[in-house]
Amino acid sequence: MPSPVFRAAPVRVRVPATSANLGPGFDSLGLALGLYDEVMVRIADDGLRVDVAGQGADTVARDESHLVVRALRRAFDRLGARPPGLEVVCANRIPHARGLGSSAGAICAGIAAARALTVGATLTDDEALQLATEMEGHPDNVAACLRGGFTVAWLDQAGEIADAANTTARVLRVDPHDTLAAVAFVPDEGLSTEVARGLLPKLVPHADAARNAGRSALLAAAVTLGRSDLLFAATEDRLHQDYRAPAMPASAALIGALRAAGHAAVVSGAGPTVLVLTTKDQVQAVITTGTAAAGAGWTALDLAVDGAGAVALGTADGAWAGNGSR
């Protein structure tokens, strides 16, 4: 079999923000949101050049440790391709360390770009999901980022993907009802996923687990059937949010205020962003209530549901708007 070759022109990929868990669906449910990172990648003659604009521009690395670069390398390895050099330009809009899937976005952007740049070898959609899950450690955010829409992700064997060689990531992707909308309240300060996960107990009461299983099933029905009257009950959680609340007291207080007003508010992923699932005609009411309750230090984002997931937008030229240094 001939070795893969590379496209001469740069490629540009776009990846959506994501919210995982959505209340009861811990490590399984995900939703793609209309807030995007864009990445341009070009095969260079040698070396590595990384430019970053937007979110994280002052803090992220510009070397091989950059997450997009690591994902590119892993994907090229799976494709059997060895690029001589890379030029990577990132335009970041997804806030970092806020529970909106920035790391999943970076991983999926690298994988999507490697797929688009390589001719003569392919990664299937399932193989891309598997690789992204291996890098992220769990499939909920990467599944929604790659596929878009509302996703249910799972592993076909128990255990962490990185520790189980025979574990395979799976996903069911469905279109949410067209009335569904989301509002994210994003705080100025972030919280690491590792800190948030470290607060979770090893065991939970059976009654709480059973309640969450029922609420997760109800949420899937509410989101896909457009049953907005069920969203509040369907987003109740007893598995993770209360345990994590001490690390994000302002988020917990905001969720309490929003839910007291009847809005289906949850922690987005590992937090500290607060996400409200609502309908398009209620977005402004949610923003008004949440802004008043949150006070200073929060930004409200009216986010559509993304239906496309990670997409290659075609070739790009040197005038691409995301490149702040050309």
Contacts in CASP RR format, 6 or more apart in sequence:
PFRMAT RR
TARGET T0000
AUTHOR 0000-0000-0000
METHOD contacts of the structure
MODEL  1
MPSPVFRAAPVRVRVPATSANLGPGFDSLGLALGLYDEVMVRIADDGLRV
DVAGQGADTVARDESHLVVRALRRAFDRLGARPPGLEVVCANRIPHARGL
GSSAGAICAGIAAARALTVGATLTDDEALQLATEMEGHPDNVAACLRGGF
TVAWLDQAGEIADAANTTARVLRVDPHDTLAAVAFVPDEGLSTEVARGLL
PKLVPHADAARNAGRSALLAAAVTLGRSDLLFAATEDRLHQDYRAPAMPA
SAALIGALRAAGHAAVVSGAGPTVLVLTTKDQVQAVITTGTAAAGAGWTA
LDLAVDGAGAVALGTADGAWAGNGSR
2 120 0 8 1.000
3 80 0 8 1.000
3 81 0 8 1.000
4 79 0 8 1.000
4 80 0 8 1.000
4 81 0 8 1.000
4 118 0 8 1.000
4 119 0 8 1.000
4 120 0 8 1.000
4 121 0 8 1.000
5 118 0 8 1.000
5 119 0 8 1.000
5 120 0 8 1.000
6 43 0 8 1.000
6 81 0 8 1.000
6 83 0 8 1.000
6 117 0 8 1.000
6 118 0 8 1.000
6 119 0 8 1.000
7 43 0 8 1.000
7 116 0 8 1.000
7 117 0 8 1.000
7 118 0 8 1.000
7 119 0 8 1.000
7 315 0 8 1.000
8 43 0 8 1.000
9 42 0 8 1.000
9 315 0 8 1.000
9 316 0 8 1.000
10 40 0 8 1.000
10 41 0 8 1.000
10 42 0 8 1.000
10 87 0 8 1.000
10 315 0 8 1.000
10 316 0 8 1.000
10 317 0 8 1.000
10 318 0 8 1.000
10 320 0 8 1.000
11 40 0 8 1.000
11 41 0 8 1.000
11 42 0 8 1.000
11 113 0 8 1.000
11 116 0 8 1.000
11 117 0 8 1.000
11 312 0 8 1.000
11 313 0 8 1.000
11 314 0 8 1.000
11 315 0 8 1.000
11 316 0 8 1.000
12 38 0 8 1.000
12 39 0 8 1.000
12 40 0 8 1.000
12 312 0 8 1.000
12 313 0 8 1.000
12 314 0 8 1.000
12 315 0 8 1.000
12 316 0 8 1.000
12 320 0 8 1.000
13 38 0 8 1.000
13 39 0 8 1.000
13 40 0 8 1.000
13 41 0 8 1.000
13 109 0 8 1.000
13 110 0 8 1.000
13 112 0 8 1.000
13 113 0 8 1.000
13 116 0 8 1.000
13 310 0 8 1.000
13 311 0 8 1.000
13 312 0 8 1.000
13 313 0 8 1.000
14 36 0 8 1.000
14 37 0 8 1.000
14 38 0 8 1.000
14 310 0 8 1.000
14 311 0 8 1.000
14 313 0 8 1.000
15 36 0 8 1.000
15 37 0 8 1.000
15 38 0 8 1.000
15 39 0 8 1.000
15 105 0 8 1.000
15 106 0 8 1.000
15 108 0 8 1.000
15 109 0 8 1.000
15 112 0 8 1.000
15 145 0 8 1.000
15 309 0 8 1.000
15 310 0 8 1.000
16 32 0 8 1.000
16 33 0 8 1.000
16 34 0 8 1.000
16 35 0 8 1.000
16 36 0 8 1.000
16 105 0 8 1.000
16 144 0 8 1.000
16 145 0 8 1.000
16 148 0 8 1.000
16 306 0 8 1.000
16 307 0 8 1.000
16 308 0 8 1.000
16 309 0 8 1.000
16 310 0 8 1.000
17 32 0 8 1.000
17 33 0 8 1.000
17 34 0 8 1.000
17 35 0 8 1.000
17 36 0 8 1.000
17 37 0 8 1.000
17 93 0 8 1.000
17 94 0 8 1.000
17 100 0 8 1.000
17 101 0 8 1.000
17 102 0 8 1.000
17 105 0 8 1.000
17 303 0 8 1.000
17 306 0 8 1.000
18 30 0 8 1.000
18 31 0 8 1.000
18 32 0 8 1.000
18 33 0 8 1.000
18 100 0 8 1.000
18 101 0 8 1.000
18 104 0 8 1.000
18 105 0 8 1.000
18 140 0 8 1.000
18 141 0 8 1.000
18 144 0 8 1.000
18 145 0 8 1.000
19 30 0 8 1.000
19 31 0 8 1.000
19 33 0 8 1.000
19 99 0 8 1.000
19 100 0 8 1.000
19 101 0 8 1.000
19 144 0 8 1.000
19 182 0 8 1.000
19 184 0 8 1.000
19 268 0 8 1.000
19 269 0 8 1.000
19 273 0 8 1.000
19 275 0 8 1.000
20 27 0 8 1.000
20 29 0 8 1.000
20 30 0 8 1.000
20 99 0 8 1.000
20 101 0 8 1.000
20 140 0 8 1.000
20 141 0 8 1.000
20 144 0 8 1.000
20 268 0 8 1.000
20 269 0 8 1.000
21 27 0 8 1.000
21 28 0 8 1.000
21 29 0 8 1.000
21 30 0 8 1.000
21 140 0 8 1.000
21 237 0 8 1.000
21 240 0 8 1.000
21 266 0 8 1.000
21 267 0 8 1.000
21 268 0 8 1.000
21 269 0 8 1.000
22 29 0 8 1.000
22 30 0 8 1.000
22 31 0 8 1.000
22 219 0 8 1.000
22 235 0 8 1.000
22 266 0 8 1.000
22 275 0 8 1.000
22 277 0 8 1.000
23 29 0 8 1.000
23 215 0 8 1.000
23 219 0 8 1.000
23 235 0 8 1.000
23 236 0 8 1.000
23 237 0 8 1.000
23 240 0 8 1.000
23 241 0 8 1.000
23 266 0 8 1.000
23 267 0 8 1.000
24 211 0 8 1.000
24 212 0 8 1.000
24 213 0 8 1.000
24 214 0 8 1.000
24 215 0 8 1.000
24 216 0 8 1.000
24 219 0 8 1.000
24 234 0 8 1.000
24 235 0 8 1.000
24 236 0 8 1.000
24 237 0 8 1.000
24 238 0 8 1.000
24 239 0 8 1.000
25 212 0 8 1.000
25 215 0 8 1.000
25 216 0 8 1.000
25 219 0 8 1.000
25 237 0 8 1.000
25 239 0 8 1.000
26 212 0 8 1.000
26 237 0 8 1.000
26 239 0 8 1.000
26 240 0 8 1.000
27 138 0 8 1.000
27 139 0 8 1.000
27 140 0 8 1.000
28 140 0 8 1.000
28 152 0 8 1.000
28 153 0 8 1.000
28 154 0 8 1.000
28 216 0 8 1.000
29 140 0 8 1.000
29 150 0 8 1.000
29 151 0 8 1.000
29 152 0 8 1.000
29 153 0 8 1.000
29 216 0 8 1.000
29 219 0 8 1.000
29 220 0 8 1.000
30 140 0 8 1.000
30 141 0 8 1.000
30 143 0 8 1.000
30 144 0 8 1.000
30 150 0 8 1.000
30 151 0 8 1.000
30 152 0 8 1.000
30 153 0 8 1.000
31 144 0 8 1.000
31 149 0 8 1.000
31 150 0 8 1.000
31 151 0 8 1.000
31 176 0 8 1.000
31 182 0 8 1.000
31 223 0 8 1.000
31 305 0 8 1.000
32 144 0 8 1.000
32 145 0 8 1.000
32 147 0 8 1.000
32 148 0 8 1.000
32 149 0 8 1.000
32 151 0 8 1.000
32 305 0 8 1.000
32 306 0 8 1.000
32 307 0 8 1.000
32 308 0 8 1.000
32 309 0 8 1.000
33 100 0 8 1.000
33 182 0 8 1.000
33 184 0 8 1.000
33 303 0 8 1.000
33 304 0 8 1.000
33 305 0 8 1.000
33 306 0 8 1.000
34 303 0 8 1.000
34 304 0 8 1.000
34 305 0 8 1.000
34 306 0 8 1.000
35 93 0 8 1.000
35 94 0 8 1.000
35 100 0 8 1.000
35 184 0 8 1.000
35 301 0 8 1.000
35 303 0 8 1.000
36 93 0 8 1.000
36 94 0 8 1.000
36 306 0 8 1.000
37 55 0 8 1.000
37 90 0 8 1.000
37 91 0 8 1.000
37 92 0 8 1.000
37 93 0 8 1.000
37 94 0 8 1.000
37 102 0 8 1.000
37 105 0 8 1.000
37 106 0 8 1.000
37 109 0 8 1.000
38 90 0 8 1.000
38 91 0 8 1.000
38 313 0 8 1.000
38 322 0 8 1.000
39 68 0 8 1.000
39 88 0 8 1.000
39 89 0 8 1.000
39 90 0 8 1.000
39 91 0 8 1.000
39 109 0 8 1.000
39 110 0 8 1.000
39 113 0 8 1.000
40 87 0 8 1.000
40 88 0 8 1.000
40 89 0 8 1.000
40 316 0 8 1.000
40 320 0 8 1.000
40 322 0 8 1.000
40 323 0 8 1.000
41 72 0 8 1.000
41 86 0 8 1.000
41 87 0 8 1.000
41 88 0 8 1.000
41 89 0 8 1.000
41 110 0 8 1.000
41 113 0 8 1.000
41 114 0 8 1.000
41 117 0 8 1.000
42 86 0 8 1.000
42 87 0 8 1.000
43 83 0 8 1.000
43 84 0 8 1.000
43 85 0 8 1.000
43 86 0 8 1.000
43 87 0 8 1.000
43 117 0 8 1.000
44 83 0 8 1.000
44 84 0 8 1.000
44 85 0 8 1.000
44 86 0 8 1.000
44 87 0 8 1.000
45 84 0 8 1.000
45 85 0 8 1.000
46 84 0 8 1.000
46 85 0 8 1.000
47 84 0 8 1.000
47 85 0 8 1.000
47 86 0 8 1.000
48 63 0 8 1.000
48 64 0 8 1.000
48 69 0 8 1.000
48 85 0 8 1.000
48 86 0 8 1.000
48 87 0 8 1.000
48 88 0 8 1.000
49 86 0 8 1.000
49 87 0 8 1.000
49 88 0 8 1.000
50 61 0 8 1.000
50 62 0 8 1.000
50 63 0 8 1.000
50 66 0 8 1.000
50 68 0 8 1.000
50 69 0 8 1.000
50 88 0 8 1.000
50 89 0 8 1.000
50 90 0 8 1.000
51 62 0 8 1.000
51 88 0 8 1.000
51 89 0 8 1.000
51 90 0 8 1.000
51 323 0 8 1.000
51 324 0 8 1.000
51 325 0 8 1.000
52 60 0 8 1.000
52 62 0 8 1.000
52 66 0 8 1.000
52 89 0 8 1.000
52 90 0 8 1.000
52 92 0 8 1.000
53 89 0 8 1.000
53 90 0 8 1.000
53 91 0 8 1.000
53 92 0 8 1.000
53 322 0 8 1.000
53 323 0 8 1.000
53 324 0 8 1.000
54 91 0 8 1.000
54 92 0 8 1.000
54 93 0 8 1.000
55 92 0 8 1.000
55 93 0 8 1.000
55 94 0 8 1.000
55 95 0 8 1.000
55 96 0 8 1.000
55 102 0 8 1.000
56 92 0 8 1.000
56 96 0 8 1.000
57 92 0 8 1.000
59 96 0 8 1.000
60 66 0 8 1.000
60 67 0 8 1.000
60 96 0 8 1.000
63 69 0 8 1.000
64 70 0 8 1.000
64 73 0 8 1.000
66 88 0 8 1.000
66 106 0 8 1.000
67 103 0 8 1.000
67 106 0 8 1.000
67 107 0 8 1.000
68 88 0 8 1.000
68 90 0 8 1.000
68 106 0 8 1.000
68 107 0 8 1.000
68 109 0 8 1.000
68 110 0 8 1.000
68 113 0 8 1.000
69 86 0 8 1.000
69 88 0 8 1.000
69 110 0 8 1.000
70 135 0 8 1.000
71 106 0 8 1.000
71 107 0 8 1.000
71 108 0 8 1.000
71 109 0 8 1.000
71 110 0 8 1.000
71 111 0 8 1.000
71 114 0 8 1.000
71 132 0 8 1.000
71 135 0 8 1.000
72 86 0 8 1.000
72 88 0 8 1.000
72 110 0 8 1.000
72 111 0 8 1.000
72 113 0 8 1.000
72 114 0 8 1.000
74 111 0 8 1.000
74 131 0 8 1.000
74 135 0 8 1.000
75 110 0 8 1.000
75 111 0 8 1.000
75 113 0 8 1.000
75 114 0 8 1.000
75 115 0 8 1.000
75 123 0 8 1.000
75 128 0 8 1.000
75 131 0 8 1.000
76 82 0 8 1.000
76 83 0 8 1.000
76 114 0 8 1.000
76 118 0 8 1.000
78 123 0 8 1.000
78 127 0 8 1.000
78 131 0 8 1.000
79 114 0 8 1.000
79 115 0 8 1.000
79 118 0 8 1.000
79 121 0 8 1.000
79 122 0 8 1.000
79 123 0 8 1.000
80 121 0 8 1.000
81 114 0 8 1.000
81 118 0 8 1.000
81 121 0 8 1.000
83 117 0 8 1.000
89 320 0 8 1.000
89 322 0 8 1.000
89 323 0 8 1.000
89 324 0 8 1.000
89 325 0 8 1.000
89 326 0 8 1.000
90 106 0 8 1.000
90 109 0 8 1.000
91 321 0 8 1.000
91 322 0 8 1.000
91 323 0 8 1.000
92 102 0 8 1.000
94 100 0 8 1.000
94 101 0 8 1.000
94 102 0 8 1.000
94 105 0 8 1.000
95 102 0 8 1.000
95 186 0 8 1.000
95 190 0 8 1.000
95 273 0 8 1.000
96 102 0 8 1.000
96 190 0 8 1.000
97 190 0 8 1.000
97 191 0 8 1.000
97 192 0 8 1.000
97 193 0 8 1.000
98 186 0 8 1.000
98 187 0 8 1.000
98 190 0 8 1.000
98 191 0 8 1.000
98 268 0 8 1.000
98 271 0 8 1.000
98 272 0 8 1.000
98 273 0 8 1.000
99 191 0 8 1.000
99 193 0 8 1.000
99 268 0 8 1.000
99 269 0 8 1.000
99 270 0 8 1.000
99 271 0 8 1.000
99 272 0 8 1.000
99 273 0 8 1.000
100 184 0 8 1.000
100 186 0 8 1.000
100 268 0 8 1.000
100 269 0 8 1.000
100 273 0 8 1.000
101 141 0 8 1.000
101 145 0 8 1.000
101 269 0 8 1.000
103 136 0 8 1.000
103 141 0 8 1.000
103 193 0 8 1.000
104 132 0 8 1.000
104 136 0 8 1.000
104 141 0 8 1.000
104 142 0 8 1.000
104 144 0 8 1.000
104 145 0 8 1.000
105 141 0 8 1.000
105 142 0 8 1.000
105 145 0 8 1.000
105 310 0 8 1.000
107 132 0 8 1.000
107 135 0 8 1.000
107 136 0 8 1.000
107 142 0 8 1.000
107 145 0 8 1.000
108 128 0 8 1.000
108 132 0 8 1.000
108 142 0 8 1.000
108 145 0 8 1.000
108 146 0 8 1.000
108 310 0 8 1.000
109 310 0 8 1.000
111 123 0 8 1.000
111 128 0 8 1.000
111 131 0 8 1.000
111 132 0 8 1.000
111 146 0 8 1.000
111 310 0 8 1.000
112 128 0 8 1.000
112 146 0 8 1.000
112 310 0 8 1.000
112 311 0 8 1.000
112 312 0 8 1.000
113 312 0 8 1.000
114 123 0 8 1.000
115 122 0 8 1.000
115 123 0 8 1.000
115 128 0 8 1.000
115 312 0 8 1.000
116 312 0 8 1.000
116 314 0 8 1.000
123 131 0 8 1.000
125 146 0 8 1.000
125 147 0 8 1.000
128 146 0 8 1.000
129 139 0 8 1.000
129 142 0 8 1.000
129 143 0 8 1.000
129 146 0 8 1.000
129 147 0 8 1.000
129 169 0 8 1.000
129 171 0 8 1.000
130 168 0 8 1.000
130 169 0 8 1.000
132 139 0 8 1.000
132 142 0 8 1.000
132 145 0 8 1.000
132 146 0 8 1.000
132 169 0 8 1.000
133 139 0 8 1.000
133 142 0 8 1.000
133 143 0 8 1.000
133 155 0 8 1.000
133 161 0 8 1.000
133 169 0 8 1.000
134 161 0 8 1.000
134 162 0 8 1.000
135 142 0 8 1.000
136 142 0 8 1.000
137 160 0 8 1.000
137 161 0 8 1.000
137 162 0 8 1.000
138 160 0 8 1.000
138 161 0 8 1.000
139 153 0 8 1.000
139 154 0 8 1.000
139 155 0 8 1.000
139 161 0 8 1.000
139 169 0 8 1.000
139 170 0 8 1.000
139 171 0 8 1.000
140 151 0 8 1.000
140 153 0 8 1.000
141 269 0 8 1.000
142 153 0 8 1.000
143 151 0 8 1.000
143 153 0 8 1.000
143 169 0 8 1.000
143 171 0 8 1.000
143 173 0 8 1.000
144 150 0 8 1.000
144 151 0 8 1.000
144 153 0 8 1.000
144 309 0 8 1.000
145 309 0 8 1.000
145 310 0 8 1.000
146 171 0 8 1.000
146 309 0 8 1.000
146 310 0 8 1.000
147 171 0 8 1.000
147 173 0 8 1.000
147 309 0 8 1.000
148 173 0 8 1.000
148 306 0 8 1.000
148 307 0 8 1.000
148 308 0 8 1.000
148 309 0 8 1.000
149 173 0 8 1.000
149 174 0 8 1.000
149 175 0 8 1.000
149 176 0 8 1.000
149 305 0 8 1.000
149 306 0 8 1.000
149 307 0 8 1.000
149 309 0 8 1.000
150 173 0 8 1.000
150 174 0 8 1.000
150 175 0 8 1.000
150 176 0 8 1.000
150 220 0 8 1.000
150 223 0 8 1.000
150 224 0 8 1.000
150 305 0 8 1.000
151 171 0 8 1.000
151 172 0 8 1.000
151 173 0 8 1.000
151 174 0 8 1.000
152 171 0 8 1.000
152 172 0 8 1.000
152 174 0 8 1.000
152 220 0 8 1.000
153 169 0 8 1.000
153 170 0 8 1.000
153 171 0 8 1.000
153 172 0 8 1.000
154 169 0 8 1.000
154 170 0 8 1.000
154 171 0 8 1.000
155 161 0 8 1.000
155 164 0 8 1.000
155 167 0 8 1.000
155 168 0 8 1.000
155 169 0 8 1.000
155 170 0 8 1.000
156 167 0 8 1.000
156 168 0 8 1.000
156 169 0 8 1.000
156 170 0 8 1.000
157 164 0 8 1.000
157 166 0 8 1.000
157 167 0 8 1.000
157 168 0 8 1.000
158 164 0 8 1.000
159 167 0 8 1.000
161 167 0 8 1.000
161 169 0 8 1.000
174 220 0 8 1.000
174 224 0 8 1.000
175 224 0 8 1.000
175 307 0 8 1.000
176 223 0 8 1.000
176 224 0 8 1.000
176 226 0 8 1.000
176 305 0 8 1.000
177 223 0 8 1.000
177 224 0 8 1.000
177 225 0 8 1.000
177 226 0 8 1.000
179 226 0 8 1.000
179 228 0 8 1.000
179 279 0 8 1.000
179 280 0 8 1.000
179 281 0 8 1.000
180 223 0 8 1.000
180 226 0 8 1.000
180 228 0 8 1.000
180 277 0 8 1.000
180 278 0 8 1.000
180 279 0 8 1.000
180 280 0 8 1.000
180 305 0 8 1.000
181 277 0 8 1.000
181 278 0 8 1.000
181 279 0 8 1.000
181 280 0 8 1.000
181 282 0 8 1.000
181 283 0 8 1.000
181 302 0 8 1.000
181 303 0 8 1.000
181 304 0 8 1.000
181 305 0 8 1.000
182 275 0 8 1.000
182 276 0 8 1.000
182 277 0 8 1.000
182 278 0 8 1.000
182 303 0 8 1.000
182 304 0 8 1.000
182 305 0 8 1.000
183 275 0 8 1.000
183 276 0 8 1.000
183 278 0 8 1.000
183 283 0 8 1.000
183 286 0 8 1.000
183 287 0 8 1.000
183 300 0 8 1.000
183 301 0 8 1.000
183 302 0 8 1.000
183 303 0 8 1.000
184 268 0 8 1.000
184 273 0 8 1.000
184 274 0 8 1.000
184 275 0 8 1.000
184 276 0 8 1.000
184 300 0 8 1.000
184 301 0 8 1.000
184 303 0 8 1.000
185 254 0 8 1.000
185 273 0 8 1.000
185 274 0 8 1.000
185 275 0 8 1.000
185 276 0 8 1.000
185 290 0 8 1.000
185 291 0 8 1.000
185 294 0 8 1.000
185 298 0 8 1.000
185 299 0 8 1.000
185 300 0 8 1.000
185 301 0 8 1.000
186 273 0 8 1.000
186 298 0 8 1.000
186 299 0 8 1.000
186 300 0 8 1.000
186 301 0 8 1.000
187 250 0 8 1.000
187 251 0 8 1.000
187 272 0 8 1.000
187 273 0 8 1.000
187 297 0 8 1.000
187 298 0 8 1.000
188 297 0 8 1.000
188 298 0 8 1.000
188 299 0 8 1.000
189 272 0 8 1.000
190 271 0 8 1.000
190 272 0 8 1.000
191 247 0 8 1.000
191 248 0 8 1.000
191 270 0 8 1.000
191 271 0 8 1.000
191 272 0 8 1.000
193 270 0 8 1.000
195 247 0 8 1.000
196 244 0 8 1.000
196 247 0 8 1.000
196 248 0 8 1.000
196 270 0 8 1.000
196 271 0 8 1.000
197 270 0 8 1.000
199 243 0 8 1.000
199 244 0 8 1.000
199 246 0 8 1.000
199 247 0 8 1.000
200 240 0 8 1.000
200 243 0 8 1.000
200 244 0 8 1.000
201 243 0 8 1.000
204 238 0 8 1.000
204 239 0 8 1.000
208 238 0 8 1.000
208 239 0 8 1.000
209 239 0 8 1.000
211 236 0 8 1.000
211 238 0 8 1.000
212 237 0 8 1.000
212 238 0 8 1.000
212 239 0 8 1.000
215 233 0 8 1.000
215 234 0 8 1.000
215 235 0 8 1.000
215 236 0 8 1.000
215 237 0 8 1.000
218 230 0 8 1.000
218 233 0 8 1.000
218 234 0 8 1.000
219 231 0 8 1.000
219 234 0 8 1.000
219 235 0 8 1.000
221 227 0 8 1.000
221 230 0 8 1.000
221 234 0 8 1.000
222 228 0 8 1.000
222 230 0 8 1.000
222 231 0 8 1.000
222 234 0 8 1.000
223 231 0 8 1.000
223 234 0 8 1.000
223 277 0 8 1.000
228 278 0 8 1.000
228 279 0 8 1.000
228 282 0 8 1.000
231 264 0 8 1.000
231 277 0 8 1.000
231 278 0 8 1.000
232 259 0 8 1.000
232 262 0 8 1.000
232 263 0 8 1.000
232 264 0 8 1.000
234 264 0 8 1.000
235 264 0 8 1.000
235 265 0 8 1.000
235 266 0 8 1.000
235 277 0 8 1.000
237 266 0 8 1.000
240 267 0 8 1.000
241 252 0 8 1.000
241 255 0 8 1.000
241 266 0 8 1.000
241 267 0 8 1.000
244 267 0 8 1.000
244 270 0 8 1.000
244 271 0 8 1.000
245 251 0 8 1.000
245 252 0 8 1.000
247 272 0 8 1.000
248 267 0 8 1.000
248 271 0 8 1.000
248 272 0 8 1.000
250 272 0 8 1.000
250 294 0 8 1.000
251 267 0 8 1.000
251 271 0 8 1.000
251 272 0 8 1.000
251 273 0 8 1.000
251 274 0 8 1.000
253 293 0 8 1.000
254 265 0 8 1.000
254 274 0 8 1.000
254 290 0 8 1.000
254 293 0 8 1.000
254 294 0 8 1.000
254 298 0 8 1.000
255 265 0 8 1.000
255 266 0 8 1.000
255 267 0 8 1.000
255 274 0 8 1.000
256 265 0 8 1.000
257 289 0 8 1.000
257 290 0 8 1.000
257 293 0 8 1.000
258 265 0 8 1.000
258 274 0 8 1.000
258 276 0 8 1.000
258 286 0 8 1.000
258 289 0 8 1.000
258 290 0 8 1.000
258 293 0 8 1.000
259 265 0 8 1.000
261 289 0 8 1.000
263 276 0 8 1.000
263 278 0 8 1.000
263 282 0 8 1.000
263 286 0 8 1.000
263 289 0 8 1.000
264 276 0 8 1.000
264 277 0 8 1.000
264 278 0 8 1.000
265 274 0 8 1.000
265 275 0 8 1.000
265 276 0 8 1.000
266 274 0 8 1.000
266 275 0 8 1.000
266 276 0 8 1.000
266 277 0 8 1.000
267 273 0 8 1.000
267 274 0 8 1.000
267 275 0 8 1.000
268 274 0 8 1.000
268 275 0 8 1.000
276 286 0 8 1.000
278 286 0 8 1.000
283 302 0 8 1.000
287 300 0 8 1.000
287 302 0 8 1.000
290 300 0 8 1.000
291 298 0 8 1.000
291 300 0 8 1.000
294 300 0 8 1.000
318 326 0 8 1.000
319 326 0 8 1.000
320 326 0 8 1.000
END
